[in-house]
Amino acid sequence: MFLPRSSIGRYPRDLLRYKAAKGMPFAPWLAAVAVTSVAFIFGLAATLSWQQCLGIVLAAGALAGGAVFTVLEMHGLGKDRE
């Protein structure tokens, strides 16, 4: 690599320090896990086959994870302007 000597090793450490200081909200991801768990329990209670149960769990997890990611990204966009 042809990077200036002063930038080698600094960027990743600074980036990690920034990410650690910013913090990651845990509650929204906990809600996504709860939705996935409820979908799993629904699949078991409805006596679905394991393939159908897995499909429901993956679909619920993808939808909940996508919704949480979207809300967190939109919230982050609002913070950048402040």
PASEBA-1860 file (N, C-alpha, C; in nm, 3 decimals):
! residues 82
1> MFLPRSSI> 0.082/-0.117/0.000/0.000/0.000/0.000/0.087/0.124/0.000 ~ 0.038/0.226/-0.061/0.112/0.351/-0.067/0.040/0.457/0.016 ~ 0.032/0.434/0.146/-0.030/0.529/0.235/0.077/0.610/0.306 ~ 0.050/0.734/0.338/0.146/0.811/0.415/0.171/0.745/0.550 ~ 0.289/0.754/0.598/0.326/0.687/0.721/0.242/0.734/0.840 ~ 0.203/0.857/0.841/0.127/0.910/0.953/-0.015/0.850/0.962 ~ -0.067/0.799/0.851/-0.203/0.747/0.854/-0.209/0.597/0.879 ~ -0.097/0.529/0.877/-0.097/0.384/0.897/-0.127/0.354/1.044
9> GRYPRDLL> -0.229/0.276/1.067/-0.263/0.234/1.202/-0.350/0.332/1.278 ~ -0.369/0.451/1.229/-0.447/0.548/1.304/-0.596/0.539/1.273 ~ -0.631/0.524/1.150/-0.772/0.533/1.112/-0.859/0.427/1.180 ~ -0.823/0.300/1.176/-0.912/0.202/1.241/-0.927/0.225/1.390 ~ -0.820/0.264/1.459/-0.826/0.287/1.602/-0.917/0.407/1.632 ~ -0.901/0.514/1.554/-0.985/0.631/1.574/-1.131/0.599/1.545 ~ -1.154/0.521/1.442/-1.290/0.483/1.407/-1.354/0.400/1.518 ~ -1.279/0.305/1.573/-1.333/0.223/1.682/-1.361/0.308/1.805
17> RYKAAKGM> -1.274/0.404/1.834/-1.294/0.492/1.948/-1.421/0.575/1.928 ~ -1.444/0.622/1.806/-1.564/0.700/1.777/-1.689/0.614/1.791 ~ -1.683/0.491/1.740/-1.799/0.402/1.748/-1.829/0.366/1.894 ~ -1.725/0.345/1.975/-1.747/0.310/2.114/-1.806/0.427/2.191 ~ -1.762/0.547/2.160/-1.814/0.664/2.230/-1.958/0.693/2.189 ~ -1.990/0.666/2.065/-2.125/0.692/2.015/-2.226/0.599/2.081 ~ -2.190/0.476/2.101/-2.279/0.380/2.165/-2.379/0.321/2.066 ~ -2.421/0.201/2.095/-2.518/0.133/2.010/-2.639/0.101/2.095
25> PFAPWLAA> -2.757/0.151/2.057/-2.876/0.122/2.137/-2.909/-0.028/2.132 ~ -2.935/-0.083/2.245/-2.958/-0.227/2.257/-3.107/-0.261/2.249 ~ -3.192/-0.173/2.298/-3.336/-0.202/2.308/-3.403/-0.232/2.174 ~ -3.374/-0.157/2.066/-3.441/-0.191/1.940/-3.405/-0.330/1.888 ~ -3.281/-0.370/1.906/-3.241/-0.503/1.860/-3.302/-0.611/1.948 ~ -3.321/-0.579/2.074/-3.389/-0.673/2.164/-3.534/-0.693/2.119 ~ -3.596/-0.586/2.072/-3.733/-0.597/2.020/-3.736/-0.685/1.895 ~ -3.635/-0.673/1.809/-3.630/-0.757/1.689/-3.614/-0.904/1.726
33> VAVTSVAF> -3.535/-0.932/1.828/-3.519/-1.070/1.874/-3.650/-1.121/1.934 ~ -3.721/-1.033/2.004/-3.850/-1.073/2.061/-3.950/-1.107/1.952 ~ -3.953/-1.029/1.845/-4.043/-1.058/1.732/-4.010/-1.193/1.671 ~ -3.882/-1.220/1.656/-3.839/-1.348/1.600/-3.878/-1.464/1.692 ~ -3.866/-1.443/1.822/-3.905/-1.547/1.918/-4.055/-1.573/1.914 ~ -4.132/-1.466/1.902/-4.278/-1.483/1.894/-4.314/-1.559/1.766 ~ -4.246/-1.528/1.657/-4.272/-1.600/1.532/-4.238/-1.749/1.546 ~ -4.132/-1.778/1.619/-4.094/-1.918/1.642/-4.200/-1.989/1.725
41> IFGLAATL> -4.246/-1.924/1.830/-4.350/-1.984/1.914/-4.479/-2.003/1.834 ~ -4.513/-1.904/1.750/-4.631/-1.919/1.664/-4.615/-2.038/1.571 ~ -4.496/-2.056/1.514/-4.472/-2.169/1.424/-4.487/-2.302/1.496 ~ -4.442/-2.307/1.621/-4.456/-2.431/1.698/-4.602/-2.455/1.737 ~ -4.671/-2.349/1.777/-4.810/-2.363/1.821/-4.901/-2.399/1.705 ~ -4.868/-2.354/1.586/-4.950/-2.383/1.469/-4.918/-2.520/1.410 ~ -4.830/-2.593/1.474/-4.785/-2.727/1.431/-4.744/-2.727/1.283 ~ -4.661/-2.630/1.248/-4.608/-2.625/1.113/-4.488/-2.718/1.101
49> SWQQCLGI> -4.453/-2.754/0.980/-4.333/-2.833/0.960/-4.212/-2.745/0.992 ~ -4.097/-2.806/1.010/-3.980/-2.727/1.047/-3.939/-2.632/0.934 ~ -3.967/-2.670/0.810/-3.934/-2.581/0.698/-4.023/-2.457/0.700 ~ -4.151/-2.476/0.724/-4.243/-2.363/0.731/-4.213/-2.275/0.852 ~ -4.182/-2.339/0.964/-4.148/-2.264/1.085/-4.021/-2.181/1.063 ~ -3.924/-2.241/0.999/-3.800/-2.169/0.970/-3.825/-2.052/0.876 ~ -3.910/-2.073/0.778/-3.945/-1.965/0.686/-4.012/-1.848/0.755 ~ -4.103/-1.878/0.847/-4.172/-1.772/0.921/-4.074/-1.699/1.012
57> VLAAGALA> -3.988/-1.773/1.079/-3.891/-1.711/1.169/-3.794/-1.622/1.091 ~ -3.744/-1.670/0.978/-3.651/-1.589/0.898/-3.720/-1.466/0.840 ~ -3.842/-1.481/0.796/-3.915/-1.366/0.742/-3.942/-1.262/0.851 ~ -3.985/-1.307/0.968/-4.010/-1.213/1.078/-3.881/-1.146/1.123 ~ -3.773/-1.223/1.131/-3.644/-1.165/1.169/-3.594/-1.064/1.069 ~ -3.611/-1.093/0.941/-3.567/-1.000/0.837/-3.651/-0.872/0.839 ~ -3.781/-0.885/0.855/-3.866/-0.767/0.860/-3.839/-0.682/0.985 ~ -3.827/-0.748/1.100/-3.801/-0.673/1.223/-3.661/-0.611/1.220
65> GGAVFTVL> -3.562/-0.686/1.175/-3.427/-0.631/1.165/-3.418/-0.516/1.067 ~ -3.487/-0.528/0.956/-3.490/-0.419/0.858/-3.558/-0.295/0.912 ~ -3.666/-0.313/0.985/-3.736/-0.199/1.044/-3.649/-0.130/1.150 ~ -3.583/-0.208/1.234/-3.495/-0.151/1.336/-3.378/-0.078/1.271 ~ -3.317/-0.139/1.172/-3.205/-0.076/1.103/-3.248/0.055/1.038 ~ -3.364/0.056/0.974/-3.412/0.177/0.908/-3.438/0.288/1.009 ~ -3.503/0.255/1.120/-3.531/0.357/1.221/-3.402/0.411/1.281 ~ -3.306/0.324/1.310/-3.179/0.370/1.366/-3.101/0.456/1.267
73> EMHGLGKD> -3.103/0.420/1.140/-3.034/0.501/1.040/-3.101/0.637/1.022 ~ -3.233/0.639/1.021/-3.304/0.766/1.008/-3.279/0.853/1.131 ~ -3.272/0.793/1.246/-3.242/0.867/1.369/-3.099/0.922/1.364 ~ -3.007/0.843/1.308/-2.869/0.888/1.295/-2.855/1.004/1.197 ~ -2.937/1.005/1.093/-2.933/1.115/0.998/-2.977/1.246/1.064 ~ -3.073/1.235/1.153/-3.118/1.354/1.225/-3.014/1.407/1.320 ~ -2.935/1.319/1.380/-2.830/1.360/1.472/-2.716/1.432/1.402 ~ -2.687/1.395/1.278/-2.576/1.456/1.207/-2.598/1.604/1.181
81> RE> -2.722/1.646/1.172/-2.751/1.785/1.142/-2.746/1.875/1.265 ~ -2.754/1.816/1.383/-2.755/1.896/1.506/-2.619/1.951/1.538
END
